[in-house]
Structures are given as structure tokens and as C-alpha cells.
Amino acid sequence: MKLLVTGGAGFIGSAVVRLAVARGHTVVNLDALTYSANLANVASVADSPSYAFVQADIRDRAAVDAIFAAHRPDIVLHLAAESHVDRSIDAPSDFIDTNITGTFNMLEAARKYWVAEGLRECFRFHHVSTDEVFGSLPADPDLQFTENTPYDPRSPYSASKAASDHLVRAWYETYGLPVVLSNCSNNYGPYHFPEKLIPVIILSALSGKPLPIYGDGSNIRDWLYVEDHADALLLVATKGTPGRSYNIGGENERTNLQLVQTICAILDRLHPRAAGRYADLITFVADRPGHDARYAIDPTRIRTELGWRPSVSVEEGLERTVLWYVENRDWWRPLLTRHGVGQRLGTAKPTT
């Protein structure tokens, strides 16, 4: 089976590419190679005869059309997106252009190709989204996001992803394009670009710098190991019912403070400080504007319909992740010089 993966040099996309090639699929990786992309993420499959890389931007409709015509995929896994909430606060236009206009281009190119191919029943367009489109939950553990939860995005990033989700559903209802959607919880693991919480904490700790936590650290997220997510995405893409959406959760809720404390404890064991404990470096900083209190996914549908559930606990996944960053300094050191990395972003205040 031939897969067209957009954003395949990014964090989640590269995990999908590596796993798909390992399982015998042919993969075409479409990536614009923006600031958070890294071809080192797919170096392990770069020489495989089942892998091809095409540098292109999903905002370039002509380039996308040409890729469909040249490679004739069976399945599209659309992961290319601007995804960092803090950056969306500072520069929302990038998120509108890529996440909304880019998704529109992908849908139209896919529709044109699908029609030209005779409306093949096996074709799928899998749009990968986030649980952030659902807004914020209270602390009540009985409340979780389901596929029927009304959308309530609260940041430019989540609003742009919500818009792209609506476009995908509209192309199914209006044109019959065989789409599937998935909304995931927070991912983590190897190859995570060093501007997100977990790599920021690990790399700051290794450098002896303060470990920044927004607000009082009480914000809750459901953490999903990236390789578990890649497994779920391939399952949804190949076995999901057209027109259906699937929530993919890690079943690992933690407050940000609990998460950072766990990372500190792992580092204390694997890479002790010369003096003191890593938790001594924890520093609370001004909160992000509009910071959602809690995300939590109910994964019942994907479990009952497709038989999937996560295999990696947050403790096991964090240990793997910390060890990977400790052992792969040559991967992350060059990334620290990229635009915005190591800076506090997303501090824009309302204007009057």
C-alpha cells in the first residue's frame, strides 16, 4: 500500500513514516522543511526503496497536484500543520495559512485525484487533528472528550485545527471524499522538537537551567507516547470507517507539575546532578494567555471499533524519552539555534 504522509519530517509524521516503512508500506514523505522539521528524524529509512521524500509546501496547490499525479497514493495521512500554541499566539497568520488553506489544498488535490482514479473505494484521506479543538475541561475525572463533544477552541492554533476539521467533514458530506479523522491527546517521545514542554524540561535540566512551568502547574494533559500514536494512525487510516472520527488518547492524565516531577526523578536515577536534585530547578513562570485547564480523551470508539489501546504507560514512555535525549545530543544540539527555540513565546497581552 502506498501512503502519502504530509509533514513526515516532523515529530509525529516521522514516527508514522518509520513505522509504515517497517511494516512494508511504500511511503512518500511530503514536507516543506520549516523550522520544526528535520530529515534526521527519518534517516533510518532514507535509503529504503520503499521511501521517497518530496520537499513541497501544502500551501502550493500546483505542487500538491503534481505529487498526487506522480505518486498515485492509496492513502493520505495529512499531518502537516503549525502546531505550537505559543507560536500561534505570536503569529496566528502562519497557522491560518498552513492549517486551513493548506488543508483546503490537500482536500481539493485529493478530490481531483480520487475522481480521476475512478472514485476508488479503497482510497482514504486521513486528517490528523488534536483534542485542543474541544476546548477545556474541569477537573472532574468523569468528564472526557468524546467524538461528539462540541468544538470550543480557545487559541489561534486550536481554532485553525477546528476549521480544518470542519473542512474535512464538509468534503465528505458534500463530495463523498472518503475521509477519516482523528483527534489525539498530547504526544511525547523521541525526536520531539525542543520547544515543547517535555523536551524543554529535559534539555534545561541537562544544562542546569531553571525548569519553567506555566502558572502553578495544575493544568492537566493526557499523554500519548508518539509510537503508540503512529500505530493508531495507521490503523485508523486502513481500517477506519469513512466519515468517522476517532479520539486517540494515552489514558495517562497528569498535571504539568506531576509530569515535570516524574522527569526529574528519572533524571536523578539516569543522570544525577553533581549536587542536589533536578526538582530543585523547578521554576513557576507567568501563565500562557488562555491556557486550557484540562484535556482528557475518552478512547472508547477506537477501542471498541478497531481494537486499539495504548501500550506504553507515561512512566515507561518518559523513561524511554529521557534516555533518548541523554544519548542523542547530536540530534538536538543543532536544533537549539533555530528561530524561537529557548525563548519564551506566546506572551501577547490583549490590546485595547
C-alpha positions as CSV (number, residue, x, y, z in Angstrom):
1,M,0.0,0.0,0.0
2,K,1.3,3.4,-0.9
3,L,0.9,6.2,1.7
4,L,1.4,9.9,1.1
5,V,2.4,11.4,4.5
6,T,2.3,15.2,4.8
7,G,4.6,16.6,7.5
8,G,6.6,13.4,7.5
9,A,9.8,15.1,8.7
10,G,8.1,16.4,11.8
11,F,7.7,14.8,15.2
12,I,4.5,12.7,14.8
13,G,4.8,12.4,11.0
14,S,8.3,10.9,11.1
15,A,7.1,8.3,13.6
16,V,4.4,7.4,11.1
17,V,6.9,7.2,8.3
18,R,9.3,5.0,10.2
19,L,6.6,2.6,11.4
20,A,4.9,2.4,7.9
21,V,8.1,1.6,6.2
22,A,8.9,-1.0,8.8
23,R,5.5,-2.6,8.2
24,G,6.1,-2.9,4.4
25,H,4.2,0.1,3.1
26,T,5.6,2.4,0.4
27,V,5.8,5.9,1.8
28,V,6.0,9.3,0.1
29,N,7.0,12.0,2.6
30,L,5.8,15.5,1.6
31,D,7.3,18.1,3.9
32,A,8.2,21.8,3.4
33,L,11.1,21.5,5.9
34,T,10.0,24.5,8.0
35,Y,11.7,25.3,11.3
36,S,10.5,22.3,13.3
37,A,11.1,19.7,10.5
38,N,14.2,17.6,10.5
39,L,15.2,15.0,7.9
40,A,17.4,13.3,10.6
41,N,14.1,12.1,12.0
42,V,13.7,9.8,9.0
43,A,17.4,9.0,8.5
44,S,16.8,5.3,9.4
45,V,14.5,4.8,6.4
46,A,16.0,7.3,3.9
47,D,17.8,4.6,1.9
48,S,14.8,2.2,1.8
49,P,13.5,1.5,-1.7
50,S,10.0,1.9,-0.1
51,Y,10.6,5.5,0.8
52,A,10.6,8.8,-1.2
53,F,11.0,12.4,0.0
54,V,9.5,15.4,-1.8
55,Q,10.1,18.9,-0.5
56,A,6.9,20.9,-1.1
57,D,4.5,23.2,0.7
58,I,0.9,22.2,1.1
59,R,0.1,25.9,0.5
60,D,1.3,25.4,-3.1
61,R,-1.6,23.8,-4.8
62,A,0.2,23.1,-8.1
63,A,3.0,21.3,-6.3
64,V,0.5,19.2,-4.4
65,D,-1.4,18.2,-7.6
66,A,1.9,17.2,-9.2
67,I,2.7,14.9,-6.2
68,F,-0.6,13.2,-6.4
69,A,-0.2,12.6,-10.1
70,A,3.3,11.4,-9.9
71,H,3.0,9.1,-6.9
72,R,-0.7,7.9,-7.0
73,P,-1.2,7.1,-3.3
74,D,-3.7,4.7,-1.9
75,I,-4.0,6.6,1.4
76,V,-3.2,10.2,2.5
77,L,-2.1,10.8,6.1
78,H,-2.4,14.5,6.5
79,L,-0.2,15.6,9.5
80,A,1.4,18.8,8.1
81,A,0.5,21.7,10.4
82,E,1.7,24.5,12.5
83,S,1.2,23.1,16.0
84,H,2.9,25.2,18.8
85,V,0.2,27.1,20.8
86,D,2.7,29.7,22.0
87,R,3.8,30.5,18.4
88,S,0.2,30.7,17.3
89,I,-0.4,33.5,19.9
90,D,2.5,35.5,18.5
91,A,2.0,34.8,14.8
92,P,-1.5,33.5,14.1
93,S,-1.4,34.1,10.3
94,D,1.1,31.3,9.8
95,F,-1.5,28.9,11.4
96,I,-4.3,30.2,9.2
97,D,-2.3,29.8,6.0
98,T,-0.9,26.3,6.7
99,N,-3.7,24.6,8.8
100,I,-6.7,26.0,6.9
101,T,-5.6,26.9,3.4
102,G,-3.1,24.1,3.3
103,T,-5.8,21.6,4.3
104,F,-8.1,23.0,1.7
105,N,-5.4,22.5,-0.9
106,M,-4.9,18.9,0.2
107,L,-8.6,18.1,0.1
108,E,-9.1,19.6,-3.4
109,A,-6.0,17.9,-4.7
110,A,-7.1,14.6,-3.2
111,R,-10.7,15.0,-4.6
112,K,-9.3,15.8,-8.1
113,Y,-7.1,12.7,-7.9
114,W,-9.8,10.5,-6.5
115,V,-12.3,11.4,-9.2
116,A,-9.6,10.9,-11.9
117,E,-8.8,7.5,-10.4
118,G,-12.5,6.4,-10.8
119,L,-13.7,7.0,-7.2
120,R,-11.6,4.1,-5.8
121,E,-13.3,2.6,-2.7
122,C,-10.0,1.8,-1.1
123,F,-8.8,5.4,-1.2
124,R,-8.7,7.2,2.2
125,F,-7.9,10.8,3.3
126,H,-6.9,10.7,6.9
127,H,-6.9,14.1,8.6
128,V,-4.9,14.1,11.9
129,S,-6.1,16.7,14.5
130,T,-5.9,17.5,18.2
131,D,-8.0,17.3,21.3
132,E,-7.5,21.0,21.7
133,V,-10.3,21.7,19.3
134,F,-12.7,20.7,22.1
135,G,-11.6,23.4,24.5
136,S,-11.1,23.0,28.2
137,L,-12.4,20.5,30.8
138,P,-12.9,20.9,34.5
139,A,-11.0,18.6,36.9
140,D,-13.9,16.1,37.2
141,P,-12.4,12.8,36.1
142,D,-15.8,11.6,34.8
143,L,-15.7,14.2,32.1
144,Q,-13.8,13.5,28.9
145,F,-13.8,14.5,25.3
146,T,-15.7,12.2,23.0
147,E,-16.1,12.4,19.3
148,N,-19.4,14.1,19.9
149,T,-18.1,16.9,22.2
150,P,-18.9,20.3,20.7
151,Y,-15.9,22.2,19.4
152,D,-14.8,25.1,21.6
153,P,-11.2,26.1,20.5
154,R,-9.5,28.8,22.6
155,S,-6.2,29.6,20.9
156,P,-5.3,30.5,17.3
157,Y,-3.8,27.1,16.9
158,S,-6.8,25.1,18.1
159,A,-9.2,27.4,16.1
160,S,-7.2,26.7,12.9
161,K,-7.3,23.0,13.5
162,A,-11.0,23.1,14.3
163,A,-11.6,24.9,11.0
164,S,-9.6,22.3,9.1
165,D,-11.6,19.5,10.8
166,H,-14.8,21.2,9.6
167,L,-13.4,21.4,6.0
168,V,-12.6,17.7,6.0
169,R,-16.1,16.8,7.2
170,A,-17.6,19.1,4.6
171,W,-15.7,17.4,1.8
172,Y,-17.1,14.0,2.9
173,E,-20.7,15.3,3.2
174,T,-20.6,17.4,0.0
175,Y,-18.4,15.5,-2.4
176,G,-18.3,12.0,-0.8
177,L,-14.5,12.1,-0.5
178,P,-13.7,9.1,1.7
179,V,-12.2,10.7,4.8
180,V,-11.4,9.6,8.3
181,L,-10.4,11.9,11.1
182,S,-8.6,11.5,14.4
183,N,-8.1,13.8,17.4
184,C,-5.2,13.0,19.7
185,S,-4.0,14.0,23.1
186,N,-0.6,15.4,23.9
187,N,2.2,13.4,22.2
188,Y,5.7,12.9,23.6
189,G,8.7,10.7,22.8
190,P,12.0,10.7,20.8
191,Y,12.5,13.3,18.1
192,H,10.2,15.8,19.8
193,F,11.2,19.3,18.7
194,P,12.9,21.1,21.7
195,E,10.3,23.9,22.2
196,K,7.5,21.7,23.7
197,L,7.2,21.0,27.4
198,I,8.9,17.6,27.8
199,P,12.0,18.3,25.7
200,V,12.3,21.8,27.2
201,I,12.3,20.3,30.7
202,I,14.8,17.5,29.8
203,L,17.2,19.8,28.0
204,S,17.0,22.6,30.6
205,A,17.7,20.0,33.3
206,L,20.7,18.6,31.5
207,S,22.1,22.2,31.1
208,G,21.4,23.0,34.8
209,K,18.9,25.7,33.8
210,P,15.6,26.6,35.6
211,L,12.7,24.2,34.7
212,P,9.8,26.5,33.7
213,I,6.2,25.6,34.5
214,Y,3.4,27.8,33.5
215,G,1.2,29.1,36.3
216,D,1.0,26.8,39.3
217,G,1.5,23.6,37.2
218,S,-2.1,22.4,37.8
219,N,-3.0,22.2,34.1
220,I,-3.8,18.6,33.2
221,R,-3.0,16.8,30.0
222,D,-3.4,13.2,28.7
223,W,-0.1,12.0,27.5
224,L,0.3,9.7,24.5
225,Y,3.6,8.1,23.5
226,V,4.3,9.0,19.9
227,E,4.9,5.4,18.7
228,D,1.6,4.4,20.1
229,H,0.0,7.2,18.2
230,A,1.7,6.2,15.0
231,D,0.3,2.7,15.4
232,A,-3.2,4.1,16.0
233,L,-3.0,6.4,13.0
234,L,-2.0,3.6,10.6
235,L,-4.9,1.6,12.0
236,V,-7.5,4.4,11.5
237,A,-6.1,5.1,8.0
238,T,-6.5,1.5,6.9
239,K,-9.5,0.2,8.9
240,G,-11.5,3.3,10.0
241,T,-14.9,3.8,8.6
242,P,-15.2,6.7,6.1
243,G,-16.8,9.8,7.6
244,R,-16.0,8.7,11.1
245,S,-13.7,10.4,13.6
246,Y,-11.6,8.6,16.3
247,N,-10.3,10.0,19.5
248,I,-6.8,8.7,20.3
249,G,-5.8,9.1,23.9
250,G,-2.9,7.9,26.1
251,E,-5.1,7.2,29.2
252,N,-2.3,8.9,31.1
253,E,-3.6,12.1,32.7
254,R,-1.0,14.1,34.7
255,T,-0.7,17.7,35.9
256,N,2.2,19.6,34.4
257,L,3.8,19.7,37.8
258,Q,3.4,15.9,38.2
259,L,4.9,15.3,34.8
260,V,7.9,17.5,35.5
261,Q,8.5,15.9,38.8
262,T,8.5,12.5,37.2
263,I,11.0,13.6,34.6
264,C,13.2,15.0,37.4
265,A,13.1,11.7,39.3
266,I,14.0,9.7,36.2
267,L,17.0,12.1,35.6
268,D,18.1,11.7,39.2
269,R,18.4,8.0,38.5
270,L,19.8,8.0,35.0
271,H,22.0,11.2,35.0
272,P,22.4,12.5,38.6
273,R,23.4,16.1,39.2
274,A,26.8,16.9,40.7
275,A,24.9,18.4,43.7
276,G,21.2,18.4,44.6
277,R,18.1,17.1,42.8
278,Y,16.7,18.2,39.5
279,A,13.4,19.1,41.1
280,D,15.3,21.9,42.8
281,L,15.4,23.7,39.4
282,I,11.6,23.8,39.1
283,T,10.5,27.4,38.5
284,F,6.9,28.7,38.1
285,V,6.5,31.4,35.4
286,A,3.7,33.6,34.2
287,D,0.9,31.5,32.7
288,R,0.1,31.4,28.9
289,P,-2.8,33.6,27.8
290,G,-6.0,31.4,27.6
291,H,-4.3,28.3,29.0
292,D,-6.8,25.4,28.9
293,A,-7.2,23.8,32.3
294,R,-7.5,20.2,31.3
295,Y,-7.7,17.9,28.3
296,A,-8.8,14.2,28.6
297,I,-9.9,11.8,25.9
298,D,-12.4,9.1,26.0
299,P,-11.0,6.4,23.6
300,T,-14.0,4.1,23.7
301,R,-14.7,4.3,20.0
302,I,-11.3,3.3,18.7
303,R,-11.0,0.6,21.4
304,T,-14.4,-1.0,20.6
305,E,-14.5,-0.5,16.8
306,L,-10.8,-1.0,15.9
307,G,-9.4,-2.9,19.0
308,W,-6.7,-0.3,19.8
309,R,-5.5,1.0,23.1
310,P,-2.1,2.5,24.1
311,S,0.6,0.1,25.1
312,V,3.1,2.5,26.9
313,S,2.4,4.0,30.3
314,V,3.6,7.6,30.9
315,E,6.2,6.4,33.4
316,E,7.7,3.9,30.9
317,G,7.4,6.4,28.0
318,L,9.1,9.2,29.9
319,E,12.0,6.9,30.9
320,R,12.5,5.9,27.2
321,T,12.2,9.6,26.2
322,V,14.7,10.9,28.8
323,L,17.2,8.2,28.0
324,W,16.9,9.0,24.2
325,Y,17.6,12.7,24.8
326,V,20.6,11.9,27.1
327,E,22.0,9.6,24.4
328,N,21.2,11.7,21.3
329,R,22.8,15.1,22.0
330,D,24.0,15.3,18.4
331,W,20.3,15.3,17.2
332,W,19.1,18.1,19.5
333,R,22.1,20.4,19.8
334,P,21.8,21.8,16.3
335,L,18.1,22.5,16.8
336,L,18.7,24.9,19.7
337,T,19.8,27.5,17.3
338,R,16.6,27.5,15.3
339,H,14.3,30.5,15.4
340,G,12.4,30.9,18.7
341,V,13.9,27.9,20.5
342,G,14.9,28.6,24.0
343,Q,12.8,31.8,24.1
344,R,9.6,32.5,26.0
345,L,6.9,32.7,23.3
346,G,3.2,33.3,23.5
347,T,3.1,36.2,26.0
348,A,1.0,38.5,23.9
349,K,-1.5,40.5,26.0
350,P,-4.9,41.7,24.9
351,T,-4.9,45.1,23.3
352,T,-7.4,47.8,24.0
